Structures are given as structure tokens and as C-alpha cells.
């Protein structure tokens, strides 16, 4: 599998990102109604990555823990960067788009707010597939998840083993012939 | 074939006979009770009936049921000991696992401290070299620049680490795994760059060391991801309220009422009566004495 026409789209809001051409991992999963847990995740993202003021205690506390442990990563990185590219496999092509939380040198990092240990969550929610998409789109060589566990109130870090097979199958299923 | 019964078999046969005789007697006592109309006499006859039945059933209990239950009671005692041993073993295992986890985390912290130390050393060295280059570029003194550049030494504060579990041997092993900055490479590159700057007549250069810092940040992230997560043996804990005084009982009731909104979640009973019969009896007595009524309570009149 190869990707071509990789493009970085800086400084666009999430609504504008949604209008970009290409298939995203979330789009492939289908539409869903946001849960309260997802709403909290969005608030934390806005606070930690966009510098928005924390509107509630939980967001403030999570932001504090993340900054204390990963302050240097957050300070040195580019945040919320949107990528587009064309994924090619087996004479098929799929336009792709993804929005990465954190990019630092050749590494991408995604922030997650969870209620359970990260290990079990990766396969359950397909985070490895999502991160693989980001890696392909951004050209990063490694991807990590920083997860804040709401129950233990601690952070966990997990390096993602890319799942290229998933994207190859997606290209075969949803792609167009070259 | 012998038809002679053993003593035990004869005993069982005799028990069947005795049981029949006792039942006959109990039946007669019940019939004679039915003729009595006086409350006291009826109660006396009823007590005699119960006493007669108990004499027989106690023999069964003592000679048959209790000895039969001895086996399970001994097994239950052993089970309780096994449970206690199992809990003790799990507690020890959990503590060992937590100690192992703490050691792994300390090792990771030491490795991170070393990564930061070398990153700081590298950044400072590069910055110091470029300060020298800029100083001599301004003066146009190439020879002086190279002489001074060779004198620049890498410096940094000691690694920021205080550990209690990690041994010196472990520290040495970790230190051997951490990638050290290649100061010779930096020196050669900066010297080569400086040569070009002097040739090109550039007055000063700015060196951004963010990349070195970013590499250290990624390395730190990798170390955190690599730190083994030991799955700890489970020892469930829950609270139990001790109730041995009236004050404590009152406090339980007050607290119980404060939990009102959570009863659906907290309590599972076949009948509410079994949970709070004593509470209910106390409330009923208070109602009898004062006439006070309570919202949500139904007072049923019992005749005695």
C-alpha cells in the first residue's frame, strides 16, 4: 500500500475539516450520537490542545494531569493538524482524511479519555486502525495513545502497532479503480 | 442366606416402630386438645404435646442429624481456613506485584531522567558551540573560533532522580541502554558549518535546539509506553459498618435514611420486612405512644 498527494491542512476548525474531501476512520464507522463521555473528551481536547478555558472541574483536573506528565510533548508539538492523501492498493484508490491531535517530528499522538485500561480499549474501539490511518496520512513512523483513565485518574501511554491490513481491506471495499 | 438382622438394622426398625407410637400418641393428644374450651387448659395441653414431640425429635437430632452434619461442619471449618489462607496468599502476591510495578516505574523514571539529562547536555553543548561561533564570527577570527570551539565541554546538572528501590547495578544497566549524544559529531558538524560561515562572511547564526528537545520528549513517551504494566492479583475490599452500641445503631439508621435515593441500587431483599423489622417495630411503638403518623407508612392493627 502507498499513499500519494499527502497534504497538510493547517489551522482549520473541526467543522471545516469535516468538509474536506476523503474518507475518515470515523466516517467509516458510521454516524452515531455523541455520548456524555465523548462530550467530556471533546472538552478536554479543546482545553489541552486549543487552550480553551476549562469550564468544569473534571476537564480542569484532567488537563492538569496531562500537562504535568506530558507538558513537553504538548508544548513542542503541532496540534490538531488535518491531513488528506490518496491511499492506493491493488489498483484501487481511496481518498483519505484524518485529524491528528498531536504531531511531533515523525511521531503522532492521540489523546483519549477512558473509563478502562488502554490495553483492552485499543481493539474494542479500533484505535490501532484509527492511528494507522493518521500515520499513513501524516507520514509519521510511529503512533502513540496517551489515555487518561477517569477511574484511576492516571495516564497511560501505549505505542500502537499499525494495522495496515485494515486499510488495505478498506481500500478494496470502498476504493475506486485507478 | 442368613436373614438375621444386625444390631444397627434392628435399631432402625425399632426407630420406625417408635416413630409410629409417638405419632399415634401425638394424634391422641391433638384430639383431646380439640375438646378443651378453656384457653389456659388448651395452652397447657399444647405445651405437653410440644414437649412430648421434642423428646422424640431431639433423639433424632442428637443421634442422627447432628452426627450426619459433623462431616459438613468439619469441611466448612476447613473451607473457612482455606479461604483465609487464599486471601493471605493473594494479599502477599498483590504486595509483591505492586512492589515489582513500583520498581519498574522507578526504572522508567530513572531512564527518563537520564534521557532528559543527556538531552539538556546536548542542547547546552550545541548552544555553547554556536555562542562561540557567533562571538568569533562577529570578530572575524576563524582561528580563535576553532581554538575556542575545541575547548567547549558538555555540561548539565545531575539527573533529576531520587529512587529508593533501584540498585546501582540496575542503574548501570539502564544507563548502558540510553542513547548518548554524539558530541564528536556535533563538534565536527558545527566546525564545518563555521568554516562555511566564515567563507560566506555571515555575521551570526541562530541555532534552534527544539529538535533535540522534541527527540527527548518522544523518547520519554516511548519509555512510558514500554514500562511493563504488571496485572495485580485482585483482593476485593468492601466496608462493613460495626454496630455494637445504641448510638452506632442510631447513626446507621440516620445514614440509611440519607441513602434514601440509592436504596434501589443498594438493597436487594425478598421482603422489606426482613430488612427493617426492628426499625419498623420501634416506629410502630412510637406511633402507639404518641399517635404520630409517618408519610408512606401503613399501620396495621394486630390483635393479640
Contacts between the chains, C-beta under 8 A, distances in Angstrom:
chain1	res1	chain2	res2	distance
A	70	B	221	7.5
A	72	B	213	7.0
A	72	B	216	7.6
A	72	B	217	4.4
A	72	B	220	7.3
A	73	B	217	4.8
A	73	B	218	7.7
A	73	B	220	7.7
A	73	B	221	6.3
A	76	B	210	6.3
A	76	B	213	6.1
A	76	B	214	4.8
A	76	B	217	5.7
A	77	B	214	7.7
A	104	B	214	5.3
A	104	B	217	6.5
A	104	B	218	6.2
A	105	B	211	7.0
A	105	B	214	5.2
A	105	B	215	6.8
A	105	B	218	6.3
A	107	B	218	5.0
A	107	B	221	7.4
A	109	B	221	7.1
A	117	B	229	7.9
A	119	B	229	7.4
A	142	B	218	8.0
A	144	B	221	5.5
A	144	B	222	7.9
A	144	B	225	6.1
A	146	B	221	7.7
A	156	B	229	7.7
A	157	B	221	5.9
A	157	B	224	4.1
A	157	B	225	4.3
A	158	B	225	5.6
A	159	B	222	6.6
A	159	B	225	4.2
A	159	B	226	7.5
